[in-house]
Amino acid sequence: MPTPGPVAALTQALRADRGRILAALIARVRDFQLAEDALQDAAASALIHWTRSGAPDNPMAWLIRVAFRKAIDRLRRMQRDAAQTAALTVLARDEAEEEAQLITDERLRLIFTCCHPALDAKSRVALTLRTIAGLSTAEIARAFLDSEPTMAQRLTRAKTRLREAGIPFAVPDPEDWADRLQSVLAVVYLIFNAGYTAGPAEPRDLCAEAIFLARLLSDLRPGEAEVEGCLALMLLTHARAAARTDGAGATVPLAAQDHSLWDRAAVAEGLALIDTAMTRHTPGPYQTKAAIAACHVQGDTPDWPQIAALYASLLRLEPTAVVQLNHAVALAETGALGQALAMLADLAPVLQDYQPYHAALAEYLTRADSLDAARAAYDRAIALAASSADAAYLRSRRNLLPN
């Protein structure tokens, strides 16, 4: 097999190991921007040296070692914190080749740093995508429907905030682990939802990026039931991706999807993960959501009484309006239409700008023969639709209403 050229070798190393390299650098220099700039310097040096001498046996180790030295050079030029520069210089000399060959994986600490509560939720997601998943600023901006300069400013502010606030590059202490883990999983799931909502229109598969992050978290911290539950939830949801739209590009509801288009390997993995998570007897919201997703992919029809019971359990863990909405939908599907409509009426002030609320309301008003109200609910849902596929499906449903 031929040895890849320098450009191919560098591209491959950065694609496969950028997160590990940055984590190793940030662990040492304690500065996100400095680490990124130093890695860019090291990549430029790699093109020169690898063209002349060939790619090294361990490109990742080479990049970490050279980037670390580049970071020290930058600190010297900036004349920032002489004591830190001196300490890093000693560390670079002492660790040298040995340290580069035995690289500690620092990504778990980096994930928790990116998701620190000192940052707002949007910045946590953006910084995680940039640093761990390796998305470009332009790709992240597209995911948030922001301009690239706006996203670049957000990322810069987030890095500056972490540095100036002295945020520790560390996994939380045992007493803080559960709360911080939920913050990390919330970021990962927000990334997944951004990709799921965008659908095929999103050029970078954010669903796959989120699944990658969840796998990474599970590998780095095995045996965590909520991590397993979050990964199971995303796998069971993403397994249905090929069946989500029809030939005309309209959304296909779960009940009408062609099950032969589902990714059966992902379904099997998701079901196995949630079974494993449940054996740990540490229930949490992601495990409960994964159990609900499992009910939708097993058997010919969903087990709506079981789904309603699971949503009732989830409400105790996450007493939010969205969970209440889903509980109402499940109850309606069990036949408790009047109870569900009463619950939906109570949610109107809170969810007036939430498209799935109006879509559900339209469906159940139709079943209750309140056709004028159903038309109005469909109109509102169509106006709020996040994708053309959803809008097309909702219009088709509205058109079925009798005049």
C-alpha positions in Angstrom: 0.0 0.0 0.0 1.6 3.3 -1.0 2.5 5.9 1.7 0.2 8.9 1.5 1.7 12.2 0.4 2.3 15.0 3.0 -1.0 16.8 2.3 -3.0 13.6 2.5 -1.2 12.5 5.6 -1.8 15.8 7.3 -5.4 15.9 6.3 -6.0 12.4 7.6 -4.3 13.2 10.9 -6.3 16.3 11.5 -9.5 14.7 10.5 -9.0 11.7 12.8 -7.2 13.2 15.7 -7.8 17.0 15.8 -9.9 16.7 18.9 -7.2 14.7 20.7 -4.4 17.0 19.6 -6.2 20.1 20.7 -7.2 18.5 24.0 -3.6 17.6 24.7 -2.4 21.2 23.9 -5.2 22.9 25.9 -4.3 20.7 28.9 -0.8 22.1 28.8 -1.2 25.8 27.7 -4.7 26.4 29.3 -5.7 28.6 26.4 -8.1 27.6 23.6 -7.0 30.2 21.1 -3.3 29.7 21.7 -3.7 26.0 21.2 -5.6 26.4 18.0 -3.1 29.0 16.6 -0.2 26.7 17.6 -1.8 23.7 15.9 -2.2 25.8 12.7 1.5 26.8 12.9 2.4 23.1 13.4 0.3 22.1 10.4 2.1 24.6 8.2 5.5 23.2 9.4 4.3 19.7 8.7 3.8 20.5 5.1 7.4 21.7 4.8 9.0 19.0 6.9 6.9 16.1 5.7 7.4 17.1 2.1 11.2 17.0 2.6 11.5 14.0 4.9 8.2 12.1 4.6 5.3 11.8 7.1 6.4 10.6 10.5 5.3 7.2 11.9 3.1 8.9 14.5 1.7 12.1 12.9 -0.4 12.9 15.9 2.6 12.8 18.3 4.6 14.9 15.9 1.9 17.6 15.7 1.4 17.7 19.4 5.2 18.1 20.1 5.7 20.8 17.4 2.5 22.6 18.3 3.5 22.7 21.9 6.8 24.3 20.9 5.0 26.8 18.6 2.8 27.8 21.6 5.8 28.6 23.7 7.3 30.6 20.8 4.0 32.6 20.6 4.0 33.2 24.3 7.5 34.5 24.1 6.7 36.9 21.2 3.6 38.2 23.1 5.7 38.5 26.3 2.6 37.2 28.1 3.1 35.6 31.6 6.9 35.0 31.8 6.4 32.5 34.6 4.1 30.3 32.5 6.4 30.5 29.5 9.3 29.4 31.6 7.3 26.5 33.1 6.1 25.3 29.7 9.7 25.5 28.3 10.9 23.2 31.1 7.9 20.8 30.5 8.6 20.7 26.8 12.3 19.9 27.4 11.5 17.2 30.0 8.7 15.5 28.2 10.2 15.7 24.6 10.0 12.4 22.7 8.7 10.1 25.5 5.6 12.2 26.2 4.8 12.5 22.5 4.7 8.7 22.1 2.5 8.1 25.2 -0.4 10.6 24.7 -3.0 10.9 27.4 -6.4 11.4 26.0 -7.6 14.7 27.4 -10.9 14.9 25.5 -13.1 14.1 28.4 -11.8 17.1 30.3 -12.1 19.2 27.1 -15.7 18.3 26.6 -16.6 19.3 30.2 -14.6 22.6 29.8 -16.5 23.4 26.5 -19.8 22.8 28.3 -19.0 24.8 31.4 -22.0 26.6 32.9 -20.1 29.9 32.7 -20.9 29.8 28.9 -24.4 30.3 27.5 -26.0 27.3 25.9 -25.4 28.4 22.3 -21.7 29.0 23.0 -21.3 25.6 24.6 -22.7 23.9 21.5 -20.6 26.0 19.1 -17.3 25.5 21.1 -17.9 21.8 21.3 -18.5 21.5 17.6 -15.4 23.6 16.8 -13.0 22.0 19.3 -14.1 18.3 19.7 -16.0 17.6 16.4 -13.7 19.7 14.3 -16.3 21.6 12.4 -15.2 24.9 10.7 -16.6 28.2 11.9 -18.5 28.5 8.6 -20.1 25.1 9.1 -21.2 26.0 12.7 -22.5 29.3 11.5 -24.7 27.5 8.9 -26.0 25.2 11.6 -27.2 28.2 13.6 -28.3 30.3 10.6 -25.7 32.9 11.7 -23.2 34.8 9.6 -19.6 33.5 9.8 -18.2 36.7 11.3 -20.9 36.6 14.0 -20.1 33.0 14.9 -16.4 33.7 14.9 -17.0 36.5 17.4 -19.1 34.1 19.6 -16.3 31.5 19.5 -13.7 34.1 20.4 -15.7 35.4 23.3 -16.3 31.9 24.6 -12.6 31.1 24.6 -11.7 34.5 26.2 -14.4 33.9 28.9 -12.9 30.5 29.8 -9.4 31.9 30.0 -10.2 35.1 31.9 -12.5 33.4 34.3 -9.8 30.8 35.1 -12.2 27.9 34.3 -10.4 24.7 35.2 -9.6 22.3 32.5 -11.0 19.3 34.5 -13.6 16.7 34.9 -16.0 17.7 37.7 -15.5 16.4 41.2 -17.7 13.4 42.1 -20.2 15.5 43.9 -20.7 17.7 40.8 -20.5 14.9 38.2 -24.2 14.2 37.7 -25.2 17.8 37.2 -22.4 18.6 34.8 -22.9 15.4 32.9 -26.5 16.5 32.2 -25.1 19.8 30.8 -22.7 17.9 28.5 -25.5 15.6 27.3 -27.8 18.5 26.7 -25.2 20.1 24.4 -24.7 16.8 22.5 -28.4 16.4 22.1 -28.9 20.0 21.0 -26.3 19.3 18.3 -28.3 16.2 17.3 -31.6 18.1 17.2 -30.1 20.9 15.0 -29.2 18.2 12.5 -32.5 16.4 12.8 -34.4 19.6 12.2 -32.3 20.7 9.2 -32.6 17.2 7.7 -31.0 16.6 4.3 -30.6 20.4 3.8 -27.8 20.5 6.3 -24.5 20.0 4.4 -22.7 18.6 7.5 -24.4 15.7 9.2 -24.8 17.1 12.7 -26.7 14.0 13.8 -23.7 11.9 13.0 -21.4 14.5 14.8 -23.6 14.2 17.9 -23.6 10.4 17.8 -19.8 10.6 17.4 -19.6 12.8 20.5 -21.8 10.5 22.5 -19.7 7.5 21.5 -16.6 9.3 22.5 -18.1 10.2 25.9 -19.1 6.6 26.4 -15.6 5.3 25.5 -13.9 7.8 27.8 -16.3 7.3 30.7 -17.8 3.7 30.3 -20.7 2.5 32.4 -22.6 5.8 32.6 -26.3 4.9 32.2 -27.3 8.4 31.0 -24.6 8.5 28.4 -25.8 5.1 27.1 -29.4 6.3 27.2 -28.5 9.5 25.2 -26.6 7.5 22.6 -29.4 4.9 22.4 -32.0 7.7 21.9 -30.0 9.3 19.0 -29.4 5.9 17.3 -33.0 4.9 17.5 -34.1 8.3 16.1 -31.4 8.6 13.4 -32.1 5.0 12.3 -35.3 6.2 10.7 -33.6 9.0 8.7 -34.1 7.4 5.3 -37.8 7.0 5.8 -38.5 10.5 7.1 -39.4 12.1 3.8 -41.3 10.9 0.7 -40.4 11.2 -3.0 -41.8 14.7 -3.1 -39.8 15.8 -0.1 -42.6 16.0 2.4 -42.2 14.7 6.0 -43.6 11.1 6.5 -44.9 10.7 10.1 -43.6 7.8 12.1 -46.8 5.7 11.8 -46.7 5.9 8.0 -43.0 5.2 7.5 -41.6 2.3 5.4 -39.9 0.2 8.1 -37.8 -1.5 5.5 -35.9 1.8 5.1 -34.9 1.9 8.7 -31.2 1.2 9.6 -31.7 -2.1 11.4 -28.2 -2.2 12.7 -28.6 1.2 14.4 -32.0 0.0 15.8 -30.4 -3.1 17.2 -27.5 -1.2 18.8 -29.9 1.4 20.3 -32.2 -1.3 21.8 -29.2 -3.1 23.3 -27.8 0.1 24.8 -31.0 1.0 26.5 -31.3 -2.5 27.9 -27.8 -2.2 29.3 -28.5 1.2 30.7 -31.6 0.0 32.5 -29.7 -2.7 34.3 -27.6 -0.1 36.1 -30.7 1.0 38.1 -29.8 4.7 37.9 -32.8 6.1 35.9 -32.5 9.4 34.2 -34.3 11.5 31.5 -32.2 10.3 28.5 -32.8 6.6 29.4 -36.5 7.4 29.7 -36.6 9.1 26.3 -34.7 6.2 24.8 -37.2 3.8 26.2 -40.0 5.8 24.5 -38.1 5.7 21.2 -37.7 2.0 21.7 -41.5 1.6 22.0 -41.8 3.3 18.5 -39.5 0.8 16.7 -40.7 -2.4 18.2 -43.7 -4.3 17.0 -46.1 -3.3 14.2 -47.7 -0.4 16.2 -46.4 1.7 19.1 -47.4 0.6 22.6 -49.2 3.9 23.4 -50.2 3.0 27.0 -46.6 2.2 27.8 -45.5 5.4 26.1 -47.9 7.5 28.1 -46.7 5.9 31.3 -43.1 6.7 30.3 -43.9 10.3 29.6 -45.6 10.5 33.0 -42.3 9.3 34.5 -40.3 11.7 32.4 -42.5 14.6 33.7 -41.1 13.9 37.2 -37.6 14.2 35.9 -38.2 17.0 33.4 -41.4 19.0 34.2 -41.4 21.0 31.0 -44.1 22.1 28.7 -42.7 20.1 25.8 -42.8 16.9 27.8 -46.4 17.8 28.8 -47.2 18.2 25.2 -45.8 14.7 24.3 -47.7 13.2 27.3 -50.9 14.7 25.9 -50.2 13.3 22.5 -49.6 9.8 24.0 -52.8 10.0 26.0 -54.8 11.0 22.8 -53.4 8.0 21.0 -54.6 5.7 23.9 -58.2 7.1 23.2 -58.3 9.8 26.0 -59.0 12.5 23.4 -60.9 14.8 25.7 -58.3 14.7 28.4 -55.6 15.4 25.8 -57.4 18.4 24.4 -57.8 19.8 27.8 -54.1 19.5 28.5 -53.3 21.1 25.1 -55.6 24.0 25.9 -53.6 24.6 29.2 -50.4 24.6 27.3 -51.4 27.2 24.7 -49.9 30.3 26.5 -46.5 28.6 26.9 -46.2 26.9 23.5 -47.9 29.5 21.2 -44.7 29.7 19.1 -43.8 26.0 19.1 -44.7 24.4 15.8 -45.2 20.8 17.1 -47.8 22.1 19.5 -49.9 23.5 16.8 -49.4 20.4 14.6 -50.6 18.2 17.4 -53.5 20.5 18.2 -54.6 20.5 14.6 -54.6 16.7 14.5 -56.7 16.2 17.6 -59.1 19.0 16.9 -59.7 17.3 13.6 -60.5 14.0 15.4 -62.9 16.0 17.6 -64.6 17.4 14.5 -63.6 21.0 15.4 -62.7 21.7 11.8 -62.5 25.5 11.8 -60.2 25.4 14.8 -58.2 22.6 13.2 -57.7 24.7 10.1 -56.4 27.6 12.2 -54.0 25.4 14.0 -52.7 23.9 10.8 -52.2 27.4 9.4 -50.2 28.4 12.5 -48.1 25.1 12.3 -47.3 25.7 8.6 -46.2 29.3 9.3 -43.9 28.0 12.1 -42.5 25.0 10.2 -38.7 24.7 10.4 -38.3 22.9 7.1 -40.1 22.7 3.8 -40.6 19.0 4.3 -42.6 19.7 7.5 -44.6 22.5 5.8 -45.4 20.2 2.8 -46.7 17.5 5.1 -48.8 19.9 7.2 -50.4 21.4 4.0 -51.3 17.9 2.8 -53.0 17.2 6.1 -54.9 20.5 6.0 -56.0 19.8 2.5 -57.7 16.6 3.7 -60.1 18.5 5.9 -63.6 18.7 4.5 -64.8 22.1 3.3 
